[in-house]
Amino acid sequence: MKFIAAINIMPHKALLDPQGKAVTQGLQNLGLKEVDNVRVGKHITLEIESPSEKEAKLKVEEACKKLLANLIMESYEFSLEKI
């Protein structure tokens, strides 16, 4: 079976987000004064071949923990869709 994983990786809320701060300031400078506390993260999609959804989830978890997310500074969540 083939699956598509949609992974969202964001900095922990307790940590400063310099990119988010720069985007917040830029948007406010453009006249969007209502915008505040922007957080910038990553969105990753990948296709995975697996005999079951359970095994596919385990492989995506492994990819996130070993390479895609820095667990000291980031958290992640993902969804899996059969294609």
Biopython code that builds the backbone (N, CA, C, O; Angstrom):
import numpy as np
from Bio.PDB.StructureBuilder import StructureBuilder

atoms = [
    (1, "MET", "N", (0.845, -1.182, 0.000)),
    (1, "MET", "CA", (0.000, 0.000, 0.000)),
    (1, "MET", "C", (0.886, 1.239, 0.000)),
    (1, "MET", "O", (1.999, 1.235, 0.527)),
    (2, "LYS", "N", (0.368, 2.282, -0.596)),
    (2, "LYS", "CA", (1.101, 3.535, -0.656)),
    (2, "LYS", "C", (0.342, 4.606, 0.120)),
    (2, "LYS", "O", (-0.884, 4.696, 0.046)),
    (3, "PHE", "N", (1.090, 5.410, 0.860)),
    (3, "PHE", "CA", (0.518, 6.461, 1.699)),
    (3, "PHE", "C", (1.229, 7.787, 1.421)),
    (3, "PHE", "O", (2.381, 7.819, 0.991)),
    (4, "ILE", "N", (0.508, 8.869, 1.679)),
    (4, "ILE", "CA", (1.103, 10.208, 1.692)),
    (4, "ILE", "C", (1.050, 10.702, 3.130)),
    (4, "ILE", "O", (-0.003, 10.696, 3.767)),
    (5, "ALA", "N", (2.201, 11.126, 3.626)),
    (5, "ALA", "CA", (2.276, 11.718, 4.960)),
    (5, "ALA", "C", (2.410, 13.230, 4.806)),
    (5, "ALA", "O", (3.227, 13.710, 4.019)),
    (6, "ALA", "N", (1.610, 13.971, 5.555)),
    (6, "ALA", "CA", (1.704, 15.427, 5.619)),
    (6, "ALA", "C", (2.202, 15.766, 7.019)),
    (6, "ALA", "O", (1.500, 15.543, 8.006)),
    (7, "ILE", "N", (3.408, 16.302, 7.100)),
    (7, "ILE", "CA", (4.078, 16.532, 8.380)),
    (7, "ILE", "C", (4.218, 18.029, 8.618)),
    (7, "ILE", "O", (4.668, 18.766, 7.740)),
    (8, "ASN", "N", (3.831, 18.473, 9.805)),
    (8, "ASN", "CA", (4.006, 19.864, 10.217)),
    (8, "ASN", "C", (4.992, 19.899, 11.373)),
    (8, "ASN", "O", (4.817, 19.198, 12.370)),
    (9, "ILE", "N", (6.030, 20.717, 11.236)),
    (9, "ILE", "CA", (7.059, 20.855, 12.256)),
    (9, "ILE", "C", (7.090, 22.318, 12.681)),
    (9, "ILE", "O", (7.216, 23.217, 11.850)),
    (10, "MET", "N", (6.973, 22.540, 13.974)),
    (10, "MET", "CA", (6.938, 23.905, 14.503)),
    (10, "MET", "C", (7.911, 24.042, 15.670)),
    (10, "MET", "O", (8.167, 23.069, 16.380)),
    (11, "PRO", "N", (8.456, 25.250, 15.874)),
    (11, "PRO", "CA", (9.294, 25.457, 17.054)),
    (11, "PRO", "C", (8.438, 25.363, 18.314)),
    (11, "PRO", "O", (7.262, 25.728, 18.305)),
    (12, "HIS", "N", (9.039, 24.871, 19.399)),
    (12, "HIS", "CA", (8.320, 24.818, 20.674)),
    (12, "HIS", "C", (7.852, 26.222, 21.053)),
    (12, "HIS", "O", (8.552, 27.206, 20.812)),
    (13, "LYS", "N", (6.681, 26.302, 21.638)),
    (13, "LYS", "CA", (6.102, 27.606, 21.998)),
    (13, "LYS", "C", (6.967, 28.376, 22.991)),
    (13, "LYS", "O", (6.959, 29.607, 22.993)),
    (14, "ALA", "N", (7.708, 27.665, 23.830)),
    (14, "ALA", "CA", (8.533, 28.317, 24.849)),
    (14, "ALA", "C", (9.794, 28.951, 24.255)),
    (14, "ALA", "O", (10.447, 29.752, 24.924)),
    (15, "LEU", "N", (10.146, 28.609, 23.021)),
    (15, "LEU", "CA", (11.365, 29.125, 22.405)),
    (15, "LEU", "C", (11.077, 30.342, 21.548)),
    (15, "LEU", "O", (9.985, 30.492, 20.999)),
    (16, "LEU", "N", (12.071, 31.208, 21.442)),
    (16, "LEU", "CA", (11.962, 32.354, 20.553)),
    (16, "LEU", "C", (11.942, 31.864, 19.116)),
    (16, "LEU", "O", (12.576, 30.860, 18.792)),
    (17, "ASP", "N", (11.225, 32.559, 18.264)),
    (17, "ASP", "CA", (11.141, 32.218, 16.848)),
    (17, "ASP", "C", (11.554, 33.454, 16.053)),
    (17, "ASP", "O", (10.707, 34.276, 15.708)),
    (18, "PRO", "N", (12.868, 33.595, 15.756)),
    (18, "PRO", "CA", (13.335, 34.799, 15.058)),
    (18, "PRO", "C", (12.686, 34.994, 13.686)),
    (18, "PRO", "O", (12.406, 36.130, 13.302)),
    (19, "GLN", "N", (12.441, 33.914, 12.943)),
    (19, "GLN", "CA", (11.775, 34.046, 11.652)),
    (19, "GLN", "C", (10.356, 34.565, 11.837)),
    (19, "GLN", "O", (9.912, 35.449, 11.105)),
    (20, "GLY", "N", (9.650, 34.017, 12.810)),
    (20, "GLY", "CA", (8.291, 34.468, 13.088)),
    (20, "GLY", "C", (8.259, 35.930, 13.497)),
    (20, "GLY", "O", (7.366, 36.680, 13.104)),
    (21, "LYS", "N", (9.245, 36.323, 14.292)),
    (21, "LYS", "CA", (9.338, 37.725, 14.734)),
    (21, "LYS", "C", (9.555, 38.644, 13.533)),
    (21, "LYS", "O", (8.936, 39.705, 13.442)),
    (22, "ALA", "N", (10.435, 38.239, 12.609)),
    (22, "ALA", "CA", (10.706, 39.051, 11.421)),
    (22, "ALA", "C", (9.467, 39.151, 10.532)),
    (22, "ALA", "O", (9.177, 40.219, 9.993)),
    (23, "VAL", "N", (8.739, 38.050, 10.375)),
    (23, "VAL", "CA", (7.521, 38.069, 9.565)),
    (23, "VAL", "C", (6.462, 38.941, 10.231)),
    (23, "VAL", "O", (5.781, 39.713, 9.555)),
    (24, "THR", "N", (6.320, 38.825, 11.535)),
    (24, "THR", "CA", (5.364, 39.665, 12.277)),
    (24, "THR", "C", (5.667, 41.140, 12.031)),
    (24, "THR", "O", (4.772, 41.921, 11.709)),
    (25, "GLN", "N", (6.948, 41.517, 12.185)),
    (25, "GLN", "CA", (7.344, 42.911, 12.006)),
    (25, "GLN", "C", (7.109, 43.370, 10.569)),
    (25, "GLN", "O", (6.631, 44.480, 10.332)),
    (26, "GLY", "N", (7.449, 42.505, 9.611)),
    (26, "GLY", "CA", (7.239, 42.850, 8.203)),
    (26, "GLY", "C", (5.772, 43.080, 7.876)),
    (26, "GLY", "O", (5.429, 44.038, 7.184)),
    (27, "LEU", "N", (4.912, 42.208, 8.369)),
    (27, "LEU", "CA", (3.471, 42.370, 8.122)),
    (27, "LEU", "C", (2.929, 43.636, 8.777)),
    (27, "LEU", "O", (2.104, 44.338, 8.193)),
    (28, "GLN", "N", (3.394, 43.923, 9.989)),
    (28, "GLN", "CA", (2.945, 45.147, 10.652)),
    (28, "GLN", "C", (3.438, 46.384, 9.904)),
    (28, "GLN", "O", (2.730, 47.387, 9.820)),
    (29, "ASN", "N", (4.664, 46.310, 9.357)),
    (29, "ASN", "CA", (5.196, 47.426, 8.564)),
    (29, "ASN", "C", (4.398, 47.637, 7.275)),
    (29, "ASN", "O", (4.377, 48.738, 6.726)),
    (30, "LEU", "N", (3.749, 46.586, 6.801)),
    (30, "LEU", "CA", (2.911, 46.691, 5.606)),
    (30, "LEU", "C", (1.496, 47.176, 5.931)),
    (30, "LEU", "O", (0.637, 47.237, 5.051)),
    (31, "GLY", "N", (1.262, 47.518, 7.190)),
    (31, "GLY", "CA", (-0.038, 48.047, 7.577)),
    (31, "GLY", "C", (-0.964, 47.016, 8.196)),
    (31, "GLY", "O", (-2.112, 47.331, 8.512)),
    (32, "LEU", "N", (-0.501, 45.815, 8.373)),
    (32, "LEU", "CA", (-1.333, 44.765, 8.990)),
    (32, "LEU", "C", (-1.062, 44.731, 10.496)),
    (32, "LEU", "O", (-0.501, 43.770, 11.022)),
    (33, "LYS", "N", (-1.471, 45.791, 11.165)),
    (33, "LYS", "CA", (-1.194, 45.947, 12.596)),
    (33, "LYS", "C", (-1.886, 44.896, 13.456)),
    (33, "LYS", "O", (-1.488, 44.661, 14.597)),
    (34, "GLU", "N", (-2.933, 44.257, 12.903)),
    (34, "GLU", "CA", (-3.689, 43.258, 13.666)),
    (34, "GLU", "C", (-2.916, 41.944, 13.822)),
    (34, "GLU", "O", (-3.232, 41.138, 14.697)),
    (35, "VAL", "N", (-1.911, 41.729, 12.980)),
    (35, "VAL", "CA", (-1.159, 40.469, 12.996)),
    (35, "VAL", "C", (-0.125, 40.503, 14.109)),
    (35, "VAL", "O", (0.597, 41.487, 14.270)),
    (36, "ASP", "N", (-0.060, 39.413, 14.882)),
    (36, "ASP", "CA", (0.903, 39.336, 15.981)),
    (36, "ASP", "C", (1.268, 37.871, 16.229)),
    (36, "ASP", "O", (0.512, 36.969, 15.869)),
    (37, "ASN", "N", (2.391, 37.646, 16.824)),
    (37, "ASN", "CA", (2.850, 36.317, 17.247)),
    (37, "ASN", "C", (2.862, 35.283, 16.128)),
    (37, "ASN", "O", (2.341, 34.181, 16.293)),
    (38, "VAL", "N", (3.457, 35.638, 14.987)),
    (38, "VAL", "CA", (3.605, 34.696, 13.885)),
    (38, "VAL", "C", (4.658, 33.661, 14.271)),
    (38, "VAL", "O", (5.695, 34.010, 14.836)),
    (39, "ARG", "N", (4.398, 32.399, 13.971)),
    (39, "ARG", "CA", (5.359, 31.312, 14.189)),
    (39, "ARG", "C", (5.625, 30.690, 12.822)),
    (39, "ARG", "O", (4.687, 30.419, 12.073)),
    (40, "VAL", "N", (6.873, 30.465, 12.496)),
    (40, "VAL", "CA", (7.249, 29.896, 11.206)),
    (40, "VAL", "C", (7.774, 28.485, 11.424)),
    (40, "VAL", "O", (8.639, 28.251, 12.268)),
    (41, "GLY", "N", (7.240, 27.556, 10.656)),
    (41, "GLY", "CA", (7.668, 26.171, 10.758)),
    (41, "GLY", "C", (7.891, 25.582, 9.380)),
    (41, "GLY", "O", (8.118, 26.299, 8.406)),
    (42, "LYS", "N", (7.821, 24.253, 9.316)),
    (42, "LYS", "CA", (8.038, 23.541, 8.050)),
    (42, "LYS", "C", (6.845, 22.629, 7.786)),
    (42, "LYS", "O", (6.247, 22.078, 8.711)),
    (43, "HIS", "N", (6.515, 22.484, 6.517)),
    (43, "HIS", "CA", (5.502, 21.520, 6.106)),
    (43, "HIS", "C", (6.174, 20.589, 5.105)),
    (43, "HIS", "O", (6.708, 21.044, 4.093)),
    (44, "ILE", "N", (6.151, 19.302, 5.381)),
    (44, "ILE", "CA", (6.815, 18.304, 4.538)),
    (44, "ILE", "C", (5.798, 17.256, 4.141)),
    (44, "ILE", "O", (5.033, 16.779, 4.980)),
    (45, "THR", "N", (5.782, 16.892, 2.865)),
    (45, "THR", "CA", (4.966, 15.758, 2.431)),
    (45, "THR", "C", (5.909, 14.703, 1.871)),
    (45, "THR", "O", (6.934, 15.018, 1.267)),
    (46, "LEU", "N", (5.545, 13.460, 2.082)),
    (46, "LEU", "CA", (6.329, 12.363, 1.529)),
    (46, "LEU", "C", (5.418, 11.187, 1.245)),
    (46, "LEU", "O", (4.387, 11.006, 1.893)),
    (47, "GLU", "N", (5.814, 10.398, 0.273)),
    (47, "GLU", "CA", (5.092, 9.169, -0.052)),
    (47, "GLU", "C", (5.856, 8.009, 0.562)),
    (47, "GLU", "O", (7.087, 7.997, 0.570)),
    (48, "ILE", "N", (5.122, 7.045, 1.070)),
    (48, "ILE", "CA", (5.754, 5.892, 1.703)),
    (48, "ILE", "C", (5.028, 4.620, 1.304)),
    (48, "ILE", "O", (3.798, 4.560, 1.328)),
    (49, "GLU", "N", (5.783, 3.627, 0.945)),
    (49, "GLU", "CA", (5.248, 2.313, 0.597)),
    (49, "GLU", "C", (5.347, 1.452, 1.849)),
    (49, "GLU", "O", (6.419, 1.331, 2.443)),
    (50, "SER", "N", (4.222, 0.851, 2.250)),
    (50, "SER", "CA", (4.202, 0.068, 3.479)),
    (50, "SER", "C", (3.090, -0.971, 3.400)),
    (50, "SER", "O", (2.060, -0.724, 2.772)),
    (51, "PRO", "N", (3.283, -2.134, 4.033)),
    (51, "PRO", "CA", (2.239, -3.160, 4.003)),
    (51, "PRO", "C", (1.000, -2.797, 4.819)),
    (51, "PRO", "O", (-0.073, -3.357, 4.598)),
    (52, "SER", "N", (1.144, -1.863, 5.762)),
    (52, "SER", "CA", (-0.002, -1.483, 6.592)),
    (52, "SER", "C", (0.113, -0.028, 7.029)),
    (52, "SER", "O", (1.194, 0.560, 7.001)),
    (53, "GLU", "N", (-1.018, 0.541, 7.432)),
    (53, "GLU", "CA", (-1.019, 1.921, 7.935)),
    (53, "GLU", "C", (-0.202, 2.033, 9.213)),
    (53, "GLU", "O", (0.501, 3.021, 9.423)),
    (54, "LYS", "N", (-0.295, 1.022, 10.062)),
    (54, "LYS", "CA", (0.449, 1.033, 11.328)),
    (54, "LYS", "C", (1.956, 1.112, 11.070)),
    (54, "LYS", "O", (2.660, 1.896, 11.706)),
    (55, "GLU", "N", (2.441, 0.302, 10.139)),
    (55, "GLU", "CA", (3.871, 0.337, 9.818)),
    (55, "GLU", "C", (4.271, 1.648, 9.155)),
    (55, "GLU", "O", (5.367, 2.155, 9.393)),
    (56, "ALA", "N", (3.395, 2.196, 8.331)),
    (56, "ALA", "CA", (3.672, 3.485, 7.697)),
    (56, "ALA", "C", (3.814, 4.574, 8.766)),
    (56, "ALA", "O", (4.720, 5.405, 8.694)),
    (57, "LYS", "N", (2.918, 4.566, 9.751)),
    (57, "LYS", "CA", (3.006, 5.549, 10.838)),
    (57, "LYS", "C", (4.318, 5.418, 11.592)),
    (57, "LYS", "O", (4.942, 6.419, 11.942)),
    (58, "LEU", "N", (4.734, 4.184, 11.842)),
    (58, "LEU", "CA", (5.999, 3.964, 12.551)),
    (58, "LEU", "C", (7.180, 4.503, 11.744)),
    (58, "LEU", "O", (8.105, 5.083, 12.314)),
    (59, "LYS", "N", (7.157, 4.318, 10.436)),
    (59, "LYS", "CA", (8.237, 4.815, 9.578)),
    (59, "LYS", "C", (8.267, 6.342, 9.540)),
    (59, "LYS", "O", (9.340, 6.945, 9.554)),
    (60, "VAL", "N", (7.095, 6.964, 9.492)),
    (60, "VAL", "CA", (7.047, 8.429, 9.499)),
    (60, "VAL", "C", (7.549, 8.954, 10.838)),
    (60, "VAL", "O", (8.302, 9.927, 10.879)),
    (61, "GLU", "N", (7.137, 8.319, 11.936)),
    (61, "GLU", "CA", (7.637, 8.696, 13.267)),
    (61, "GLU", "C", (9.166, 8.623, 13.294)),
    (61, "GLU", "O", (9.833, 9.533, 13.788)),
    (62, "GLU", "N", (9.703, 7.539, 12.763)),
    (62, "GLU", "CA", (11.153, 7.361, 12.749)),
    (62, "GLU", "C", (11.837, 8.461, 11.934)),
    (62, "GLU", "O", (12.857, 9.005, 12.355)),
    (63, "ALA", "N", (11.273, 8.785, 10.767)),
    (63, "ALA", "CA", (11.842, 9.840, 9.929)),
    (63, "ALA", "C", (11.839, 11.183, 10.653)),
    (63, "ALA", "O", (12.812, 11.935, 10.593)),
    (64, "CYS", "N", (10.739, 11.472, 11.334)),
    (64, "CYS", "CA", (10.637, 12.742, 12.065)),
    (64, "CYS", "C", (11.649, 12.806, 13.201)),
    (64, "CYS", "O", (12.332, 13.816, 13.374)),
    (65, "LYS", "N", (11.744, 11.741, 13.965)),
    (65, "LYS", "CA", (12.636, 11.725, 15.126)),
    (65, "LYS", "C", (14.111, 11.709, 14.741)),
    (65, "LYS", "O", (14.938, 12.319, 15.419)),
    (66, "LYS", "N", (14.443, 11.013, 13.657)),
    (66, "LYS", "CA", (15.851, 10.853, 13.295)),
    (66, "LYS", "C", (16.394, 11.939, 12.374)),
    (66, "LYS", "O", (17.599, 12.190, 12.366)),
    (67, "LEU", "N", (15.516, 12.595, 11.588)),
    (67, "LEU", "CA", (16.037, 13.544, 10.610)),
    (67, "LEU", "C", (15.222, 14.829, 10.460)),
    (67, "LEU", "O", (15.790, 15.921, 10.464)),
    (68, "LEU", "N", (13.920, 14.714, 10.331)),
    (68, "LEU", "CA", (13.118, 15.867, 9.915)),
    (68, "LEU", "C", (12.933, 16.927, 10.995)),
    (68, "LEU", "O", (12.889, 18.118, 10.688)),
    (69, "ALA", "N", (12.824, 16.510, 12.255)),
    (69, "ALA", "CA", (12.585, 17.467, 13.348)),
    (69, "ALA", "C", (13.726, 17.425, 14.351)),
    (69, "ALA", "O", (14.259, 16.359, 14.660)),
    (70, "ASN", "N", (14.089, 18.587, 14.850)),
    (70, "ASN", "CA", (15.045, 18.678, 15.953)),
    (70, "ASN", "C", (14.204, 18.701, 17.232)),
    (70, "ASN", "O", (13.669, 19.745, 17.606)),
    (71, "LEU", "N", (14.088, 17.554, 17.898)),
    (71, "LEU", "CA", (13.156, 17.422, 19.021)),
    (71, "LEU", "C", (13.508, 18.289, 20.221)),
    (71, "LEU", "O", (12.673, 18.486, 21.104)),
    (72, "ILE", "N", (14.717, 18.806, 20.268)),
    (72, "ILE", "CA", (15.090, 19.718, 21.350)),
    (72, "ILE", "C", (14.384, 21.057, 21.165)),
    (72, "ILE", "O", (13.994, 21.705, 22.137)),
    (73, "MET", "N", (14.223, 21.466, 19.899)),
    (73, "MET", "CA", (13.667, 22.788, 19.612)),
    (73, "MET", "C", (12.316, 22.750, 18.905)),
    (73, "MET", "O", (11.627, 23.769, 18.840)),
    (74, "GLU", "N", (11.928, 21.594, 18.377)),
    (74, "GLU", "CA", (10.720, 21.533, 17.554)),
    (74, "GLU", "C", (9.803, 20.385, 17.976)),
    (74, "GLU", "O", (10.235, 19.400, 18.574)),
    (75, "SER", "N", (8.536, 20.548, 17.644)),
    (75, "SER", "CA", (7.566, 19.467, 17.798)),
    (75, "SER", "C", (6.988, 19.187, 16.414)),
    (75, "SER", "O", (7.085, 20.016, 15.509)),
    (76, "TYR", "N", (6.391, 18.018, 16.262)),
    (76, "TYR", "CA", (5.817, 17.678, 14.969)),
    (76, "TYR", "C", (4.505, 16.952, 15.149)),
    (76, "TYR", "O", (4.227, 16.376, 16.200)),
    (77, "GLU", "N", (3.708, 16.993, 14.103)),
    (77, "GLU", "CA", (2.473, 16.200, 14.010)),
    (77, "GLU", "C", (2.322, 15.853, 12.544)),
    (77, "GLU", "O", (2.824, 16.560, 11.670)),
    (78, "PHE", "N", (1.616, 14.746, 12.279)),
    (78, "PHE", "CA", (1.433, 14.351, 10.893)),
    (78, "PHE", "C", (0.119, 13.628, 10.704)),
    (78, "PHE", "O", (-0.473, 13.092, 11.641)),
    (79, "SER", "N", (-0.313, 13.632, 9.461)),
    (79, "SER", "CA", (-1.480, 12.838, 9.065)),
    (79, "SER", "C", (-1.042, 11.925, 7.934)),
    (79, "SER", "O", (-0.099, 12.221, 7.200)),
    (80, "LEU", "N", (-1.740, 10.819, 7.813)),
    (80, "LEU", "CA", (-1.398, 9.807, 6.819)),
    (80, "LEU", "C", (-2.634, 9.507, 5.997)),
    (80, "LEU", "O", (-3.716, 9.294, 6.545)),
    (81, "GLU", "N", (-2.478, 9.489, 4.683)),
    (81, "GLU", "CA", (-3.605, 9.234, 3.794)),
    (81, "GLU", "C", (-3.210, 8.143, 2.806)),
    (81, "GLU", "O", (-2.151, 8.215, 2.182)),
    (82, "LYS", "N", (-4.055, 7.148, 2.669)),
    (82, "LYS", "CA", (-3.812, 6.068, 1.714)),
    (82, "LYS", "C", (-4.090, 6.573, 0.307)),
    (82, "LYS", "O", (-5.096, 7.239, 0.064)),
    (83, "ILE", "N", (-3.176, 6.248, -0.631)),
    (83, "ILE", "CA", (-3.398, 6.669, -2.031)),
    (83, "ILE", "C", (-3.469, 5.438, -2.937)),
    (83, "ILE", "O", (-3.649, 5.571, -4.147)),
]
sb = StructureBuilder()
sb.init_structure("model")
sb.init_model(0)
sb.init_chain("A")
sb.init_seg("    ")
for serial, (resi, resn, name, xyz) in enumerate(atoms, 1):
    if name == "N":
        sb.init_residue(resn, " ", resi, " ")
    sb.init_atom(name, np.array(xyz, "f"), 0.0, 1.0, " ", f" {name:<3s}", serial, name[0])
structure = sb.get_structure()
